[in-house]
Amino acid sequence: MDAILAGWLLASTPTMALTYSVPAHIPTSAGDVSGTITTKGAPIGPGVRLEIRCGAAVYSAVTDSLGHYRVYVSRTGRCTLGLTYQGQALAAEVYSYDTPVRYDWSIETGGGAYRLRRM
């Protein structure tokens, strides 16, 4: 009986290890591009629509009350973040990776025009 039980344990151990080592689907944050946008030292505020363009693919988000945004970008590489602030189109280069990346921005004025500066 002990030999049968020991054989069963040996035969079932790899299966049990495999069963327990494969996690259920858990959402990950890989590919997330997030950050905050401020102007004059304060959050830009809620409802500012922004887009991240990577080739032909476009990913969009809207800022929350703290000027925070988060966009899941399924492509990796060089992209362009764009938004409109007080009627002026602003853009900056960003990179998307397989891991999360954070870009905090400040909207600044210079020469009568706005620009995005990475903080």
N, C-alpha and C positions, 0 to 999 in steps of 0.2 A: 504494500500500500504506500509506503514512504517513497519508493522508487517511482511509482506512478504519479504521486503528487509532485515530486521533485521534477519529473519530466514535464508535467503540465506547466509548472512554474517557469521552467527554462524555455519551453515552447511559446508561452504566452507573454513573456517579459518583453521581447522586442516589439510585439504588437501593442502592448500597453504603453511602452515608451513612445512609440510613434503616435499613438492616439493622444497622449498627453503633451507631446511636444508640438503639435500642430494647433495653434490658437484659433479661436473663432475669428470671424472677420471683425477687425477693429479699425475704425477710421483712423488714418494717419494724417499728419500735417505735411507730409512730403510734397513739395511743389507749392507750398503756400508762400505767397509774397504778401507781407503785411507791414504796417507801420502807422505813423501819424503824420498829419499835415497841419502845420501851424502858420499863422500870419500875425505879425507884430507880437510874437510871444504867446499868443493864445490859440487854442484849437480852432481850426477852420469852421467847425460846427457840423451839424448833421445835414445829410442829403446832398452832399457834393458827389456827383457821379464821376468816376474815373474809369479809364480803360487801360488794359495792358495788351499791347499788340505784339504778337510773336509770329512773324511772317503773315500769313493770311488769317491766322486764328486771333480772335478777340475775346478777352476775358474782362468782365466788368464788375464793379462793386460801387457801393455808396458809403460815404463816411457816416459814422455815428456821432453822437453829441460831443464826444471827446476828440473828434477829428481822426479817429482810428478807422483803418480799412483792412480788409483781408480778402485776398483773391486766390483761388486755387488755379494754378497754371499747370496744365498737363504737359506742356512742352518745356524743354530746357534750352538754355542759350540766351543770346542777346535779344532783348525786347525793348519796347518803348512804352513808358507810362505817360498817359495824357489826361488832362482835365481842362475844364474851362473855369476861369476865375474872373469875375466882373467883366465878362464878355471877351476876355482874351484867352486864346488857346495856349496852354503851357505843356511842355513835353520834356522828358528826361529819359536817359538810357538806364535800364535796369537789366539784371541778369536773373534768370530763373534756373534753379538747380533741382536735383532730386531730393534735396533737404530744404527745410524752411529757410527763408531769408527775410531780413527786415530792412526796410528803407524808410527812414524818417525824413520829412521834407519841411522846409520853411519857404513860404512864398515871400519874396523880397521884391522891392522896387528899385529901379535904377534907370535913369534916362527916360523916365516916363513910361516904362514898360515893366511888367512883372516877369519874374523868373523863378524857377524852382532851384533851391540849393539844398543839397543833401546835408543833413546834420550829423 
